[in-house]
């Protein structure tokens, strides 16, 4: 929940009806997302804290088809004082997983117990009415005003920031944006992709990987806990700066796994990488050589919402696969979103249908150099992150290998 502002330091923030609300805001309404600043285009930027629970018991199969974050059962990580056995990836315990739980008040993680009255009936504790309105028209609600925090970084989340730094991940993001800025939000598809990365550590361990349309960089941060080098790419100086900020906020996680994350510009509408040193987040010749010589994994989440951009993504995937020296695997995360259209006067999922047609076209591509094998990934792997894993969330694997 966003904290109350002690004083009106800025105009009251409102979310207009023509903006797109993020999954973080819609599906974790009771968690704290503290507003820390305004970005260069005047959008409020929030800092959400996520709790990493390192525990073998966090491996569950509750994510299978329509799993809900309410079904996830995890235990508190052992404290450092008691000599915990839990460890992050790449620490020698390759079968151990961890869950990424949105930071909430400590009371929300305690096991709920039924409170009974003296007759044995359920005793429901009512929330007090707001003192400022003794006769509210509807159910009492807390009025929420985002605020810009002035504290130092280590104090931003107060008591929630306490504990081992390896148990914390922080993500700067926006809550609502126009469609063209949705990369600044956190989406369920990125959380599903991060789940899969943690499940398939064997695929990512020690590799060089590239994320297309990284947005806030959450999936790249998770990949860096097992990969050697992660190229975290997108377009837009403001978005890339936010992504770089998130990489810096979570550098301890990559360092623990030995991984390096490099934020770079990659425009799907251009055939070549930008090498102009005057352009922020451009590529050096050494980085381009490393990319083409060592990359074996490509991944992307929630970038298939516009047909033209979807075409550009698949064109970029094909172009990169042909330039890489090694066979590669691409992991794509997509949500099948249903929309009512006036053109059809019915509920359709045109963006998803176009995505599927691009998959078929890629699989049928025959140029005598590479062949692409497309496979759906069953979403029955453990849900290690707390979010709503709905049936409309899908993962697809594309294997690009030389024609023999």
N, C-alpha and C positions, 0 to 999 in steps of 0.2 A: 504494500500500500504506500502510496506517495505521502510523505510527511506534510504536515500542515505548515504553511509559511507563517513565520512570526510577524512579518511585516510585508506590506505590498511593495516589493522591490521592483516589480515589473507588472505589466498588465496581466490580468488573469488569463491563463492559457486555456484555450478551448480547442476542441477537435471538431472540425467542420464535417458536414455530411458528405462532402466530395473527397474526403481523404480515406486512405486504406489503413485500417487498424491492424497492428501486428498480432501474431499468435501469442506472444508473451503477455500482451495486455489482455487478450480475450480469455485465455485459458489459465492464467495465474492471477486472478483479480485480487487475491488477498495477500500477495507477496509484495514486498517493498521494492519499488523501482525509483531510486532517488534521482531527481533532476539535478544535473551538475553544471550545465552550461547551455548556451545557445550556439549552434554551429554557424558556419559562415553564411548560410542562407536563412538564418533566423529560426530554424527548427529547434525545439527543445530536445536536448540529449539527456538520456537517462543512463544511470549506471546500475546494472542489476548484478547482484552477487549470487553465485551458484556454489553449492556445497558439494564437494567431492567426497564420497563415502567409499573409502578403500576397504573392501571386504569381499571374501569369497561368497558370503551369504547374499551379496547383492545380485548374483546371477539368478535370474528368474526367467520363466518362460511366459510371463504374463503379457508380453508384447505381441503374442500371436494373434493376428487378425482381430482388429477391433479392440485390442487391449487398452485399458484405461489407466492413467497414472494413479488412480485410486486403488488399483490392484497391486501396485508395486510394494513389496515388503523388504525393507532394508534395515540393517542394524547400525547403530552408531559406531563410528570407527574407533578402534582401541586407542586410548590416549598414549601419548609418547612416554608418560611417566610409568606406565605399566608394562612397557616393553612390547609394543604392538607387533603383530606378525604381518599386518596388512602393508602392502607396498605398491607403489605406482608401477605402471608398465615398464618393461625393460629393466626391472630390478632383480630378475632371476626367477620370478614367479609368473611364467607365461600364461598360466591358466586363470590367473586372478583377474577379476573385472572390478570396475567401480561404477557407481551411479553418480550422475550429475543432478543434484537436486536444487531447485531454485531456492535461494536464501529466503527464509521466512523467520519469524520470531521463534525462539527456541521452544516455546510452548506448542507450536504447531507440529513439532516432530515427536512429541511425547505420545505414548499410547493412550488413546481415549478410553476412559473407564465410565461405565454407567453409574449415574448417581441416583439412588433410590431414596424415597421419603420413608417415614416410619411405618407406613402401611405396605411398603414394598413396591409402590408405583414409581414409574420413571419421573424424576424430578428435573424439569427443564428449566435451565437458568435463562432468564430473559435479559436482553440487552437494555440498559437504561435509556430512557428517552433523552434526546438532546436538551440540555439545560436552556439553550437559547430559544427553544420553541416548545412551550409546555403543551400545546395542542396541535401536533403535526397532522396534516391531512392524510398521510399514508404511513407506511412502516418507517420507523426511525432509520436514517442513514447518516453516515459520517460525510460531511462535505469535504471534498478533497481539493487541495490547492498544491500543485507542484511548487517546489522551491529550488533556488540555486544555492548550492552549498558553498561555503567559504572555507571549510576546514581543509587541513592538509589531507593528502591522498590516503595516508594510513588511517585517518580518523573518519573517512567518508561514511562508512557503514557502522560506526560505533562498535557496540558489543559484538555484532555479527562478524567483524573482521578479526576477532580473536581466534587463536588456535594456530595450528601448523599452516604455514603458507602453501604447502602442497595439498591442502584440503580445500583451497579456495580458487575459484575462477571468477573473473570480473569481465563483464561485457558492456561496453558503451553502445547504445542503440537509440533509435527513435521509436516513439509509440505509434505515430500516425504520419503518413507522408502522402504526397501525390503518387500516382502509379509509377512515374519515372524514377522515384527515389525509394522504391520498396527494398532495395538492397541494403538500406540503412536499418532495417528491422530484423528481428530474429523470427525465423519461421520453423514450423514443425519439421519440414523436410530436412533442414540442417541438423536437427536433433536426431532424426532417424538415421541420417548419414553418419553422424558421430557415433551412434549406437553400433552401426555396422563396422566402422573403423575399429572400434574397441573389440568387437567380436572377431574380426579377421585381422588380428595383429600380425599373423604370419604373412599376410599379403603386403602390409605396410612396413614391417620391421626392417630398418636399415635401408629403405629405398629412397629414391628421389621422386617426389610426387608434385603434381600441379593441380591447383583448384581453379576452376573457371567460375567467374561470377561469385567471388568469395563473400561479398557483402561485409558483414561485421567481422568475418574471419573465424567464427566459432569452430567450424569443421577443420580448418587448417590448424588451429591451436591444438585440437584433439589429435589430429594426425601427427603433429610434431612430437607427441609423447612417445611415438614409436618409430617414425620415419627419420631418415638422416637429414634430408633437406626437403622443405615444402615451399614451393613457389605459390604464394597467395595472390591471385590476380583479379583485377576488376578494372573499371574505368571511372574517371572523375576524381579530381584532386581532393575534394572534400570527403568523399567516401573512402578513398585510399588512406587519407590521413586518419580517419576514424579507425580503419582497420589496423593501421600501424600503431595507433594508441592502444588498441586491444592486445596486440602482440606484445607490446611493452608491459602492459599490466599483468600479463600472464607468462612472462619470460621464464619464471621459475619452473613452470611445468615443462616447457621445451628443454630447459637446461637439465632437468632431472632425467629426461629420456635421451639426452644427447642430441636432440634435433635442433635445426636452425630453420626459422621461418623468414622468408624474404618477400616483402610486399612489392609487387610490380604491376605496371599497367599492361593490360592485354586487351586490345580492342578487337572484338569478333568481326568487325566490319573491315578490318585491314589485314592484308596478307602477311605483313612483316611486323616484327617486334620493334618498338620504339627504342632507338639507341642514342637519341639526342641527349647529351649530358645536361642541357639546360632545362629539360622537361622533368618534373618530379616523378620519381618512381620508374625511370627508364632503365633499360637493360645495359649491362656492360657486355663486351664480347666474351669475357670469361664466363659470365652467367649463362649466356646463350649456348656456349659450347657445353657447359655442364648440363643444361636442360636437355639438349638433344642427345648427348652421349649417355646419360644415366637414367633419365626418367622412365619409369615402368608403370606408374599409376597416374591416371587422370580422374578427377572427381568433380561433381557439380551438384548443387541442390537448389531446387525451386527457381530455376532460370527459364522455365518453359511456359510463360504466361502470355507471350506475344508471338504470333506466327513468324514475323520477320526476324525477331531475335532468335527464335527456335531454329530457323533455317541457318542463321549465322553461327549458332553454337555447333550444330552438326557439321557445318563446313569447316569450322575451326578444329573440331575433333579429328576429322578426316585429314586435314592438312598437317596437324601435329603428328598424328600416327604415322604418316608417310615420311616425316622428317626425323623421327626418332630412330636411333640405331638399334634399339631393343624392341621386342614385342611388348605390347602394353595392354593394360586392363583399365577400362573406364567404368566408373560407378556413378550412376545417375539417380538422383532422388527427385520424385515429382509427386504432387498432390493432384488427384483428379477432382477438379473443382466444378461443381454444377452451377449453371447460370441460366436464368430465364432470358430469352432473347426475343425481341419483337419480330425479327426476321423469320424465326421458326414458330413463334407463338407457343413455345414449349421449353422445357428445361433441357439444356444441352451442355456438353463439355467440349466445346470446339478447340480450345487450346490443348487439351489432353489428346483429342483425336488427331490433331496435327502432329503432336509429339510422336504418337504411335506410327503415323504414316512416315515420319522421318526415320524412325527405327527400322521400319521395313525397307525403306529405300537404301539405307546404309547397309543392311544385311544383303541386299541384292546387288550392291556395287561390285562390279567386276572390272578391274583395271589391270589384272595380271600381276600386281605387286603385292597387295594385301587382301586378305579376306576378313570380314567382320562377323563374328559370331555373337548373336544377341540372345541373352537369357534373362528371364525374370528372376528376381531373388525373393524367395519365400520369406515373408516377414515374421518368421517364427523364432528368430534368434532372440536372445535375452534382451529385455528392455532395461538398460542400465541408466537411462536418464528419465527424469520425471516430466512427462508430457502426455498428451492424449494421442495414443497411436491408433488412429482411426483406419478403417478399411480402405479409405481413399488414398492413403499414403502408400507409395510404391517405390521399389528399388529395381533398377535394371543394370545388368552387367554386360559390357561389350568387350569382347576379346579381339584384339587386332593382332594378326599373326601373318608372317610372310607366306605367300603362295608357293607351295612346293611342287 
